[in-house]
């Protein structure tokens, strides 16, 4: 091979490698049916991709911490990411990159719900189905339910992946009143889930829910809650399960 031809071949190989490298670093790491992250996120980042991450890791921010889904990667979000990473055997550095996203994709169904919960089990109560007739729009109800389900997924994993069943999710105002509620409670916003477990006690559920991002927890010993644990994502904290020491 002549020296000129060898130089041309080497240049072509180099150009091909550069094109491949550019493609690899700019293309999305994953084409998920629900949502795909296209950049590494860490403290100081802002945007919808941060908010999407917050929805999925909010159940890992620590005892009594109910982080805001505000699209701003602050200290609580970093702690939630570290908690998520540690829980799933990843390097817990508080930076959301390819490994963190890959685990989220494993846990995420095509409609963005977590693997072990679905809209079918949290939609309208009283046999009505759907998301209408609540205290907020149907779209907001669904958004709230999604946030609550991801925290329930964190709770389930914290319990050793023991199955949890939702006995009541969203209720229209009429439905809520018909079952003895106020008609404007957390269920009418889509922010609340009533949970039971087949292999785990209600007190164990309530106790662990304190670490899973729930602002409201009501269980055994609280009026009309001896057969389930109510959890919700309200701001602030309102916990009562006297039989469980909560």
C-alpha positions as CSV (number, residue, x, y, z in Angstrom):
1,X,0.0,0.0,0.0
2,X,1.4,3.4,-1.0
3,X,2.2,5.9,1.8
4,X,-0.6,8.3,0.4
5,X,-3.2,5.5,0.3
6,X,-2.3,4.4,3.9
7,X,-2.7,8.0,5.1
8,X,-6.1,8.3,3.4
9,X,-7.3,5.0,5.1
10,X,-6.1,6.2,8.5
11,X,-7.9,9.5,8.1
12,X,-11.1,7.7,7.1
13,X,-10.9,5.5,10.2
14,X,-10.3,8.5,12.4
15,X,-13.3,10.4,10.9
16,X,-15.6,7.3,11.3
17,X,-14.6,7.0,14.9
18,X,-15.3,10.7,15.6
19,X,-18.7,10.4,14.0
20,X,-19.5,7.3,16.1
21,X,-18.3,9.0,19.3
22,X,-20.4,12.1,18.6
23,X,-23.5,10.0,18.0
24,X,-23.0,8.1,21.2
25,X,-22.6,11.2,23.4
26,X,-25.5,13.2,21.9
27,X,-28.1,10.5,21.4
28,X,-30.6,9.6,24.2
29,X,-29.3,6.8,26.3
30,X,-32.7,5.1,26.2
31,X,-35.8,5.3,24.1
32,X,-38.4,4.6,26.7
33,X,-42.1,4.5,25.9
34,X,-42.9,6.8,28.8
35,X,-40.1,9.2,29.3
36,X,-36.4,9.3,28.5
37,X,-33.7,11.4,30.2
38,X,-31.0,12.8,27.8
39,X,-28.6,14.4,30.3
40,X,-26.9,13.7,33.6
41,X,-28.6,15.6,36.4
42,X,-27.0,16.9,39.6
43,X,-27.4,19.6,42.2
44,X,-28.2,23.0,40.6
45,X,-30.0,21.5,37.5
46,X,-33.5,22.7,36.7
47,X,-36.1,21.7,34.2
48,X,-38.9,19.3,33.4
49,X,-36.5,16.4,33.4
50,X,-35.6,17.2,37.0
51,X,-39.3,17.2,37.9
52,X,-39.8,13.8,36.2
53,X,-36.9,12.4,38.2
54,X,-38.3,13.9,41.4
55,X,-41.6,12.1,40.9
56,X,-39.8,8.8,40.7
57,X,-37.4,9.2,43.6
58,X,-39.5,11.2,46.0
59,X,-40.1,8.1,48.2
60,X,-36.4,7.9,49.1
61,X,-35.7,11.3,50.6
62,X,-35.6,10.1,54.2
63,X,-37.7,10.1,57.3
64,X,-40.6,12.6,57.2
65,X,-39.3,14.3,54.0
66,X,-41.9,15.1,51.4
67,X,-40.0,16.8,48.6
68,X,-41.6,19.3,46.3
69,X,-41.9,18.3,42.6
70,X,-40.6,21.7,41.5
71,X,-38.0,20.9,38.8
72,X,-35.2,22.2,40.9
73,X,-32.4,19.8,41.9
74,X,-31.7,20.8,45.5
75,X,-30.4,19.1,48.6
76,X,-33.5,17.0,49.1
77,X,-33.6,15.8,45.6
78,X,-29.9,14.8,45.8
79,X,-30.7,12.9,49.0
80,X,-33.6,11.2,47.4
81,X,-31.5,10.1,44.5
82,X,-28.8,8.8,46.9
83,X,-31.6,6.9,48.7
84,X,-32.9,5.4,45.5
85,X,-29.4,4.4,44.3
86,X,-28.6,2.8,47.6
87,X,-31.9,0.9,47.7
88,X,-31.3,-0.6,44.3
89,X,-27.6,-1.4,44.7
90,X,-26.2,1.5,42.7
91,X,-23.3,3.8,43.5
92,X,-25.0,6.3,45.8
93,X,-23.5,9.6,44.7
94,X,-26.7,11.7,44.4
95,X,-26.0,12.3,40.7
96,X,-28.6,10.9,38.2
97,X,-26.9,9.4,35.2
98,X,-27.2,6.3,33.0
99,X,-27.3,3.7,35.8
100,X,-29.9,5.5,37.7
101,X,-32.1,6.0,34.6
102,X,-31.7,2.4,33.6
103,X,-33.1,1.3,37.0
104,X,-36.0,3.7,36.7
105,X,-36.8,2.3,33.2
106,X,-36.9,-1.2,34.7
107,X,-39.4,0.0,37.2
108,X,-41.5,2.0,34.8
109,X,-44.4,0.9,32.6
110,X,-45.3,2.5,29.3
111,X,-47.9,4.8,30.9
112,X,-45.3,6.0,33.4
113,X,-46.8,4.1,36.4
114,X,-44.4,2.1,38.5
115,X,-44.1,-1.6,37.9
116,X,-46.3,-2.8,40.8
117,X,-49.1,-0.3,40.7
118,X,-51.5,0.8,37.9
119,X,-54.1,3.3,37.1
120,X,-56.6,0.5,36.9
121,X,-56.4,-0.1,40.7
122,X,-56.5,3.6,41.8
123,X,-59.2,5.1,39.5
124,X,-62.7,6.2,40.6
125,X,-64.2,4.4,43.6
126,X,-67.8,3.4,44.3
127,X,-67.7,1.4,41.0
128,X,-67.7,4.5,38.9
129,X,-64.2,4.4,37.5
130,X,-62.5,7.4,35.8
131,X,-61.1,10.6,37.3
132,X,-63.9,13.1,37.1
133,X,-66.0,14.7,39.8
134,X,-63.1,15.3,42.2
135,X,-61.8,18.4,43.8
136,X,-59.5,19.1,40.9
137,X,-59.5,18.4,37.2
138,X,-59.2,14.8,35.9
139,X,-55.8,15.5,34.5
140,X,-54.5,16.8,37.9
141,X,-56.0,13.8,39.6
142,X,-54.1,11.5,37.3
143,X,-50.9,13.4,37.9
144,X,-51.4,13.2,41.7
145,X,-52.1,9.5,41.5
146,X,-48.9,8.9,39.6
147,X,-46.9,10.7,42.3
148,X,-48.6,8.7,45.0
149,X,-48.0,5.4,43.2
150,X,-44.3,6.0,42.8
151,X,-44.0,6.6,46.6
152,X,-46.0,3.4,47.2
153,X,-43.5,1.6,44.9
154,X,-40.7,2.9,47.2
155,X,-42.6,1.8,50.2
156,X,-43.1,-1.7,48.7
157,X,-39.4,-2.0,48.0
158,X,-38.6,-0.8,51.5
159,X,-40.8,-3.6,52.8
160,X,-38.7,-6.2,51.0
161,X,-40.8,-6.1,47.9
162,X,-43.8,-7.5,49.8
163,X,-47.0,-7.0,47.7
164,X,-49.3,-4.1,48.6
165,X,-52.9,-3.8,47.5
166,X,-54.7,-0.5,47.0
167,X,-58.2,-0.8,48.4
168,X,-59.2,2.8,47.6
169,X,-57.6,5.5,45.4
170,X,-59.3,8.4,43.7
171,X,-62.9,9.1,44.8
172,X,-65.3,11.6,43.3
173,X,-66.7,14.0,45.8
174,X,-70.0,12.2,45.7
175,X,-68.3,8.8,46.2
176,X,-66.3,10.2,49.1
177,X,-69.4,11.5,50.9
178,X,-71.2,8.2,50.3
179,X,-68.5,6.3,52.2
180,X,-68.5,8.7,55.1
181,X,-65.9,11.1,53.9
182,X,-66.1,14.9,53.8
183,X,-66.4,15.1,50.0
184,X,-63.3,17.2,49.8
185,X,-60.6,14.9,51.4
186,X,-57.3,13.8,50.0
187,X,-58.9,11.0,48.0
188,X,-60.9,13.5,45.9
189,X,-57.6,15.1,44.8
190,X,-56.1,11.8,43.8
191,X,-53.4,12.3,46.4
192,X,-54.3,9.4,48.7
193,X,-54.1,5.6,48.6
194,X,-55.5,3.1,51.1
195,X,-53.1,0.1,51.4
196,X,-53.2,-3.4,52.8
197,X,-50.6,-6.2,52.5
198,X,-51.0,-10.0,52.4
199,X,-47.7,-10.8,54.1
200,X,-47.0,-7.7,56.1
201,X,-48.8,-6.1,59.0
202,X,-50.6,-2.8,58.8
203,X,-48.3,-1.4,61.5
204,X,-45.3,-2.3,59.5
205,X,-46.8,-0.6,56.5
206,X,-47.6,2.5,58.5
207,X,-44.1,2.6,60.2
208,X,-42.3,2.3,56.9
209,X,-44.5,4.9,55.2
210,X,-42.8,7.5,57.4
211,X,-39.7,7.0,55.2
212,X,-41.5,7.0,51.9
213,X,-42.4,10.6,51.3
214,X,-46.0,10.6,52.6
215,X,-47.3,13.7,54.4
216,X,-50.4,11.9,55.6
217,X,-50.5,8.5,57.3
218,X,-53.5,7.1,59.2
219,X,-53.6,3.5,60.4
220,X,-54.7,1.2,63.2
221,X,-56.0,3.1,66.2
222,X,-57.2,6.0,64.1
223,X,-61.0,6.0,63.7
224,X,-62.2,3.8,60.9
225,X,-58.6,2.8,59.9
226,X,-58.1,-0.5,61.6
227,X,-58.4,-2.5,58.4
228,X,-56.0,-0.4,56.2
229,X,-53.4,2.2,56.1
230,X,-54.2,5.5,54.5
231,X,-51.2,7.4,52.9
232,X,-51.2,10.6,51.0
233,X,-48.8,13.1,49.5
234,X,-50.1,16.3,51.2
235,X,-47.6,19.0,52.0
236,X,-46.7,19.0,55.7
237,X,-47.2,16.1,58.0
238,X,-50.3,14.5,59.6
239,X,-49.6,11.0,61.0
240,X,-51.8,9.0,63.3
241,X,-51.8,5.3,63.9
242,X,-51.9,5.0,67.7
243,X,-52.0,1.2,67.8
244,X,-48.6,1.3,66.0
245,X,-47.1,3.9,68.2
246,X,-47.4,6.6,65.5
